[in-house]
Amino acid sequence: MRLFGSIGQLSDHQLVVDLSDLDPPAKRLVESNLGQLIELNFDDGRHISADQRKKIFALLHEIDRWCGNYIMDVTEHQMKYMFMRKRGLYEEFSLSDCSMELASRFIEFLLGFCFSWKVPIASKVIDSIREQYGWDMYCLKYHCCMICGAHADIAHVHAVGIGRNRNHINNVGNYVMALCRKHHQEQHNVGIKTFMIDNQLKGVKVTPEIQRMLKIGDWRHEQGEKVEV
């Protein structure tokens, strides 16, 4: 979608554009980090929801307990600071009235932090976020079960076929999941269709980047590496 407007404010770190063709008008497009890499953030006036706030503090509580702070204000400040540095933000935000978009990005950041540092996440927290905020991609990247968070292997939604060499299959366009042994066995027992419906799974469509990240199929050929058969 193409939007048109006029520049309303220009400072060192922000470009604010008044968008006259929206209803209602005077919405603003805020551009941070002026330079080679540009990120556009659209503030549509919607503030953080109670559900988003609940998820954020649930993740912060898990991180606080894991790192041994046991002082939520300190943990919140530390995670905000790390998030702001990563996103190139210069103004601190409040979890009482920040935008829904910023809240979503903060949840994704907290979730990624938990995955990368192996922060234990309670099952009730997993249940509340596992269908959102990049959960499936994080599970693939860190080999965690999409359903329960336990250690997992990569499972194919579509069978690759008996007798075929998995190292020579082009997985791009196929769908994969990260499943622990328990849930992988359950998938075979009940059948893939029933399993996907019961667990509300869709799988992740494999792109060349995901194939390289997971090192599945013929990713070595794309990298120009010799394959030992």
VENQUI-V125589 format. One record per residue. N is the residue number from 1. RES is the residue in one small letter. NEAR is the number of other C-alpha atoms within 12 Angstrom. D_FIRST is the distance of its C-alpha to the first C-alpha in Angstrom with 2 decimals. Layout:
# VENQUI-V125589
n={N;N}
res={RES;RES}
near={NEAR;NEAR}
d_first={D_FIRST;D_FIRST}
This chain:
# VENQUI-V125589
n={1;2;3;4;5;6;7;8;9;10;11;12;13;14;15;16;17;18;19;20;21;22;23;24;25;26;27;28;29;30;31;32;33;34;35;36;37;38;39;40;41;42;43;44;45;46;47;48;49;50;51;52;53;54;55;56;57;58;59;60;61;62;63;64;65;66;67;68;69;70;71;72;73;74;75;76;77;78;79;80;81;82;83;84;85;86;87;88;89;90;91;92;93;94;95;96;97;98;99;100;101;102;103;104;105;106;107;108;109;110;111;112;113;114;115;116;117;118;119;120;121;122;123;124;125;126;127;128;129;130;131;132;133;134;135;136;137;138;139;140;141;142;143;144;145;146;147;148;149;150;151;152;153;154;155;156;157;158;159;160;161;162;163;164;165;166;167;168;169;170;171;172;173;174;175;176;177;178;179;180;181;182;183;184;185;186;187;188;189;190;191;192;193;194;195;196;197;198;199;200;201;202;203;204;205;206;207;208;209;210;211;212;213;214;215;216;217;218;219;220;221;222;223;224;225;226;227;228;229}
res={m;r;l;f;g;s;i;g;q;l;s;d;h;q;l;v;v;d;l;s;d;l;d;p;p;a;k;r;l;v;e;s;n;l;g;q;l;i;e;l;n;f;d;d;g;r;h;i;s;a;d;q;r;k;k;i;f;a;l;l;h;e;i;d;r;w;c;g;n;y;i;m;d;v;t;e;h;q;m;k;y;m;f;m;r;k;r;g;l;y;e;e;f;s;l;s;d;c;s;m;e;l;a;s;r;f;i;e;f;l;l;g;f;c;f;s;w;k;v;p;i;a;s;k;v;i;d;s;i;r;e;q;y;g;w;d;m;y;c;l;k;y;h;c;c;m;i;c;g;a;h;a;d;i;a;h;v;h;a;v;g;i;g;r;n;r;n;h;i;n;n;v;g;n;y;v;m;a;l;c;r;k;h;h;q;e;q;h;n;v;g;i;k;t;f;m;i;d;n;q;l;k;g;v;k;v;t;p;e;i;q;r;m;l;k;i;g;d;w;r;h;e;q;g;e;k;v;e;v}
near={5;7;17;17;18;19;20;18;16;17;15;13;19;26;25;26;27;25;24;18;17;17;11;12;18;21;26;30;30;27;27;26;23;19;13;7;11;16;19;22;25;23;24;23;19;16;22;28;20;17;19;30;25;21;33;37;28;30;38;39;30;34;35;28;22;22;22;15;18;16;18;24;17;19;26;29;20;21;32;33;22;20;28;22;16;17;24;23;25;18;16;21;23;18;28;19;19;25;25;27;23;35;33;28;26;38;36;29;30;41;41;29;29;34;32;18;16;23;23;28;33;24;18;17;27;30;20;23;31;31;24;24;26;24;38;37;35;34;40;40;30;30;31;34;35;44;40;32;37;27;24;26;27;36;35;32;30;22;19;21;11;7;10;12;16;20;21;21;23;26;32;25;20;25;28;39;41;38;36;25;23;20;31;31;17;20;29;20;13;16;18;27;19;17;24;27;14;16;25;18;27;26;33;31;22;30;22;23;19;27;31;23;22;29;27;32;32;27;28;22;20;19;16;10;10;12;15;10;8}
d_first={0.00;3.84;6.56;10.17;13.43;16.89;18.72;20.87;22.78;23.57;26.06;27.35;24.89;22.00;19.57;18.40;15.83;16.06;12.87;14.37;11.67;11.62;14.47;16.74;16.10;17.32;15.11;15.24;13.52;16.49;17.04;20.20;22.49;22.05;23.35;22.81;20.83;17.92;16.43;13.70;14.51;12.87;15.76;14.95;18.66;19.69;22.80;24.40;25.85;29.52;28.80;26.90;29.76;32.28;30.79;30.68;34.30;35.38;34.16;35.62;38.89;39.05;38.46;40.98;43.61;43.01;43.37;46.31;45.12;45.77;44.31;40.82;40.12;40.90;38.80;35.80;36.18;36.58;33.52;31.36;32.74;32.02;28.43;27.86;29.43;27.32;24.02;25.25;25.40;28.04;28.35;29.83;28.09;29.82;29.62;30.37;27.29;24.66;21.07;20.35;18.01;20.91;23.36;21.61;21.64;25.28;26.26;24.94;26.93;30.03;29.84;29.60;32.53;34.57;34.03;34.82;37.91;39.03;39.05;40.47;38.16;39.87;39.23;38.09;35.40;34.33;34.18;31.83;29.23;29.71;26.80;24.26;23.41;23.86;27.38;27.49;26.52;29.02;31.62;31.22;31.39;34.42;36.05;36.12;36.30;33.09;35.35;37.98;37.17;40.40;40.77;39.17;38.99;36.13;36.42;34.92;33.36;34.45;38.04;38.53;41.82;45.44;47.02;43.88;43.68;40.75;40.65;39.77;37.04;33.47;31.62;28.09;26.33;29.00;28.74;30.96;32.10;34.27;37.34;40.70;43.86;44.41;41.05;41.05;44.44;43.25;40.47;43.19;45.47;43.20;40.98;37.41;35.86;37.85;37.31;33.52;33.50;36.14;34.44;30.84;29.89;27.30;28.07;25.85;24.70;26.39;24.57;26.73;26.22;27.37;30.24;31.42;31.11;33.20;35.44;35.58;36.23;36.42;34.54;37.70;37.39;33.92;35.47;38.39;40.95;44.11;44.32;47.72;48.35}
